[in-house]
Amino acid sequence: MTEKSTVRTREMGAELKTQRESKQLSLREVARRAHWSASKVSGWENGRRISPIDAAIYLAHCGTEAPERARLLELTRPPSELYWVRPYYDQLADPMKSLIIQENLATSVISNSPMALPVMLQTEDYVRTVYELSGRYTAGRLKQLIQSRLDRQQLLQRRNPPHCTYFVYEHTLRSVLRDPALMHEQLQYLVLATNLPHCTIRVVPLSAPPYHLVGSRFTIMEFDDHPPVAYEETFAAALFIDERVAVEAFYVLRTRLEEAALSERASRELLVRLAEEFDLMTT
């Protein structure tokens, strides 16, 4: 039976491949140097678990420098089969990078954002203002985080993106972040996003049950070759959840949101109307 991959082993596989390609080495060349079969190396790069010793040998043949090698070898430590925490305050951990790797492997992404707009649909000004409100980042770190989020948005522009469904909340859309001009630009951006064939935006109206009190910001990612994974954000860390029963709980809330949210057409009409209202506030 094929060994099941996890979020952690898939990230390690993506990192190994990146190291190999950065040195312009073919998969077969790495296999030849280490006396491995090409299928074994391919399996590791596609998310099969790799031992710390094999990972160290692989990285050595790629010429990976010591600090980066140490960071990557942390990924080979025995993980929980249920979840994986990525702390925001650990300089070695970049949960946004971890999320980007999983999203780029996914065929479908379902996002619920009760208290802020989905990261993938935020303008640069919106991103910056949200981070500034937290008051916990230096100017240099803030710039890095903003760029990381903007880089993540390239997913929607790639050739074959996953189908993305975003649940946004009317109370969030009506909340003025900094000033009406910023919100006008942000709402216009959302309206344009509704024209993307692979992007669905559903607005949870004020009249719906208060689901923002039930669920946190989470993302469900579905894959062709792996079980679905849930990703949940807190103030201090990101949580990747592989356990099937736990992931199914997110699907239950997704079903309720689908029942409560406005249709795609009605959602777009509300976004247009709110953009016009914010525009009037700026004059």
GISUL-V935788 format. One record per helix or strand of 3 or more residues. SS is the DSSP state (H for helix, E for strand). FROM is the first residue (numbers start at 1). LEN is the number of residues. If there is no record, write none. Layout:
# GISUL-V935788
ss->[SS;SS]
from->[FROM;FROM]
len->[LEN;LEN]
This chain:
# GISUL-V935788
ss->[H;H;H;H;H;E;H;E;H;H;H;E;H;H;E;H;E;E;E;H;H]
from->[7;27;38;52;66;83;95;108;119;124;139;163;170;180;199;211;218;229;237;244;264]
len->[16;8;8;10;11;5;11;6;3;11;19;7;5;14;6;3;5;5;5;17;19]
